[in-house]
Amino acid sequence: MIEANIVKRRAGDFVLMQSDQNWYIGVLIPNFYANSHFDVSKNFILIEHDIESKDDFDYLIKLAETIRKNVAEFSNREVGFIKLIK
């Protein structure tokens, strides 16, 4: 199981998390399932370029939007449950 701390967040959009070994972004995806009103949160590992840009809040907003619009393209970076620790 992955354990991570929340570093930054934007309510209703994304959560930036850091574990001992990696950085992750959790993205809220509204109406994920066709013909439903269920919102789903999915977690993705960040690659080197994303990590270098992690302090740029606008970059993180755009990254979350890109993931939301192209979830299938990021499926190889998707990770399962992340336990948030303090």
Backbone as CSV, one residue per row, in Angstrom:
resi,resn,N_x,N_y,N_z,CA_x,CA_y,CA_z,C_x,C_y,C_z
1,MET,0.835,-1.178,0.000,0.000,0.000,0.000,0.884,1.247,0.000
2,ILE,0.481,2.220,-0.780,1.203,3.487,-0.853,0.716,4.401,0.271
3,GLU,1.643,5.008,0.983,1.316,6.005,1.995,1.950,7.322,1.576
4,ALA,1.166,8.402,1.632,1.666,9.698,1.163,1.090,10.838,1.980
5,ASN,1.789,11.944,1.941,1.335,13.191,2.579,0.769,14.125,1.518
6,ILE,-0.252,14.882,1.885,-0.782,15.910,0.997,0.166,17.107,1.030
7,VAL,0.582,17.558,-0.144,1.486,18.703,-0.255,0.706,19.940,-0.679
8,LYS,-0.152,19.780,-1.686,-0.995,20.876,-2.168,-2.338,20.292,-2.569
9,ARG,-3.341,21.162,-2.572,-4.645,20.716,-3.065,-5.446,21.892,-3.567
10,ARG,-6.355,21.556,-4.458,-7.329,22.528,-4.955,-8.674,21.825,-4.857
11,ALA,-9.515,22.298,-3.983,-10.792,21.638,-3.696,-11.581,21.382,-4.978
12,GLY,-12.053,20.158,-5.120,-12.859,19.783,-6.270,-12.063,19.587,-7.544
13,ASP,-10.724,19.614,-7.441,-9.886,19.516,-8.638,-8.807,18.451,-8.478
14,PHE,-7.813,18.706,-7.624,-6.704,17.760,-7.496,-6.091,17.821,-6.099
15,VAL,-5.293,16.781,-5.817,-4.489,16.713,-4.598,-3.089,16.271,-5.018
16,LEU,-2.068,17.021,-4.648,-0.685,16.646,-4.899,-0.176,15.940,-3.647
17,MET,0.412,14.746,-3.833,0.850,13.933,-2.703,2.295,13.481,-2.895
18,GLN,2.984,13.301,-1.769,4.357,12.819,-1.805,4.505,11.635,-0.860
19,SER,5.078,10.547,-1.377,5.424,9.405,-0.535,6.930,9.413,-0.332
20,ASP,7.452,8.389,0.307,8.896,8.305,0.507,9.645,8.192,-0.821
21,GLN,8.988,7.600,-1.834,9.694,7.312,-3.078,9.179,8.083,-4.292
22,ASN,7.922,8.530,-4.296,7.337,9.116,-5.496,6.401,10.277,-5.183
23,TRP,6.007,10.970,-6.248,5.015,12.029,-6.204,3.792,11.552,-6.970
24,TYR,2.601,11.956,-6.504,1.342,11.531,-7.110,0.396,12.720,-7.210
25,ILE,-0.536,12.610,-8.149,-1.629,13.577,-8.223,-2.930,12.787,-8.222
26,GLY,-3.825,13.170,-7.352,-5.165,12.606,-7.321,-6.091,13.592,-8.008
27,VAL,-6.835,13.115,-8.987,-7.681,13.990,-9.792,-9.140,13.590,-9.628
28,LEU,-9.999,14.560,-9.345,-11.435,14.317,-9.263,-12.003,14.359,-10.678
29,ILE,-12.678,13.287,-11.065,-13.233,13.184,-12.412,-14.751,13.109,-12.281
30,PRO,-15.448,14.215,-12.567,-16.906,14.223,-12.426,-17.575,13.391,-13.514
31,ASN,-18.685,12.770,-13.137,-19.491,11.972,-14.077,-18.632,10.978,-14.849
32,PHE,-17.784,10.257,-14.144,-16.833,9.338,-14.767,-17.542,8.245,-15.567
33,TYR,-18.612,7.723,-15.008,-19.356,6.665,-15.694,-20.456,7.289,-16.540
34,ALA,-20.615,6.766,-17.727,-21.641,7.286,-18.639,-23.019,7.225,-17.988
35,ASN,-23.788,8.253,-18.194,-25.161,8.348,-17.684,-25.245,8.225,-16.170
36,SER,-24.241,8.711,-15.471,-24.291,8.704,-14.012,-23.834,10.059,-13.486
37,HIS,-24.103,10.275,-12.227,-23.694,11.523,-11.593,-22.629,11.259,-10.536
38,PHE,-21.915,10.132,-10.679,-20.881,9.769,-9.715,-19.549,10.392,-10.105
39,ASP,-18.923,11.040,-9.132,-17.589,11.573,-9.320,-16.600,10.522,-8.811
40,VAL,-15.492,10.366,-9.503,-14.485,9.380,-9.143,-13.142,10.086,-8.977
41,SER,-12.405,9.696,-7.965,-11.062,10.217,-7.776,-10.074,9.130,-8.189
42,LYS,-9.135,9.481,-9.052,-8.114,8.539,-9.501,-6.747,9.137,-9.212
43,ASN,-5.794,8.261,-8.902,-4.447,8.676,-8.537,-3.458,8.265,-9.614
44,PHE,-2.518,9.170,-9.903,-1.540,8.945,-10.955,-0.152,9.314,-10.456
45,ILE,0.840,8.507,-10.837,2.223,8.815,-10.483,2.711,9.932,-11.403
46,LEU,3.517,10.809,-10.856,4.066,11.906,-11.654,5.385,11.465,-12.292
47,ILE,5.603,11.917,-13.520,6.864,11.652,-14.198,7.815,12.812,-13.914
48,GLU,9.048,12.682,-14.383,10.094,13.657,-14.048,9.700,15.102,-14.375
49,HIS,9.160,15.332,-15.564,8.765,16.700,-15.938,7.697,17.248,-14.987
50,ASP,6.749,16.409,-14.613,5.699,16.838,-13.676,6.307,17.194,-12.320
51,ILE,7.246,16.396,-11.876,7.884,16.640,-10.574,8.660,17.957,-10.602
52,GLU,9.336,18.218,-11.717,10.076,19.479,-11.845,9.138,20.689,-11.806
53,SER,7.877,20.493,-12.215,6.903,21.591,-12.284,5.930,21.588,-11.110
54,LYS,6.180,20.774,-10.099,5.226,20.590,-9.000,4.970,21.855,-8.182
55,ASP,5.886,22.809,-8.217,5.695,24.043,-7.461,4.898,25.094,-8.226
56,ASP,4.615,24.821,-9.483,3.843,25.728,-10.343,2.365,25.337,-10.264
57,PHE,1.595,26.085,-9.481,0.195,25.735,-9.240,-0.606,25.710,-10.545
58,ASP,-0.336,26.654,-11.448,-1.036,26.677,-12.736,-0.731,25.423,-13.547
59,TYR,0.507,24.941,-13.479,0.860,23.710,-14.178,0.039,22.539,-13.638
60,LEU,-0.084,22.461,-12.328,-0.851,21.367,-11.717,-2.322,21.431,-12.115
61,ILE,-2.883,22.621,-12.197,-4.272,22.783,-12.636,-4.424,22.269,-14.067
62,LYS,-3.488,22.644,-14.940,-3.548,22.198,-16.336,-3.329,20.695,-16.448
63,LEU,-2.434,20.154,-15.638,-2.201,18.711,-15.648,-3.467,17.964,-15.244
64,ALA,-4.133,18.425,-14.193,-5.379,17.792,-13.756,-6.433,17.855,-14.860
65,GLU,-6.536,18.993,-15.530,-7.493,19.134,-16.640,-7.155,18.168,-17.774
66,THR,-5.876,18.048,-18.089,-5.441,17.151,-19.163,-5.758,15.702,-18.814
67,ILE,-5.479,15.311,-17.589,-5.791,13.947,-17.148,-7.292,13.708,-17.241
68,ARG,-8.069,14.661,-16.771,-9.524,14.533,-16.766,-10.078,14.321,-18.186
69,LYS,-9.496,15.026,-19.147,-9.974,14.950,-20.530,-9.460,13.707,-21.256
70,ASN,-8.347,13.134,-20.778,-7.696,12.012,-21.465,-7.304,10.909,-20.489
71,VAL,-8.247,10.450,-19.701,-7.936,9.458,-18.672,-7.258,8.229,-19.267
72,ALA,-7.704,7.773,-20.420,-7.137,6.570,-21.035,-5.650,6.741,-21.350
73,GLU,-5.248,7.941,-21.729,-3.841,8.184,-22.047,-2.945,8.126,-20.813
74,PHE,-3.517,8.298,-19.645,-2.751,8.276,-18.402,-2.924,6.957,-17.645
75,SER,-3.608,5.996,-18.229,-3.911,4.747,-17.527,-2.646,3.992,-17.121
76,ASN,-1.562,4.138,-17.892,-0.314,3.458,-17.528,0.352,4.083,-16.308
77,ARG,-0.092,5.270,-15.909,0.458,5.951,-14.728,-0.481,5.874,-13.525
78,GLU,-1.633,5.230,-13.714,-2.618,5.152,-12.627,-2.146,4.179,-11.549
79,VAL,-2.344,4.574,-10.315,-2.029,3.719,-9.171,-3.310,3.510,-8.368
80,GLY,-3.282,2.518,-7.518,-4.466,2.213,-6.717,-4.621,3.154,-5.537
81,PHE,-5.133,2.617,-4.484,-5.436,3.370,-3.273,-4.170,3.964,-2.660
82,ILE,-4.260,5.196,-2.226,-3.168,5.853,-1.502,-3.691,6.229,-0.119
83,LYS,-3.019,5.728,0.891,-3.377,6.071,2.267,-2.702,7.392,2.620
84,LEU,-3.510,8.358,3.019,-2.976,9.663,3.400,-2.532,9.627,4.855
85,ILE,-1.305,10.077,5.091,-0.769,10.101,6.451,-0.472,11.538,6.843
86,LYS,-0.330,11.766,8.116,-0.072,13.121,8.596,1.359,13.265,9.012
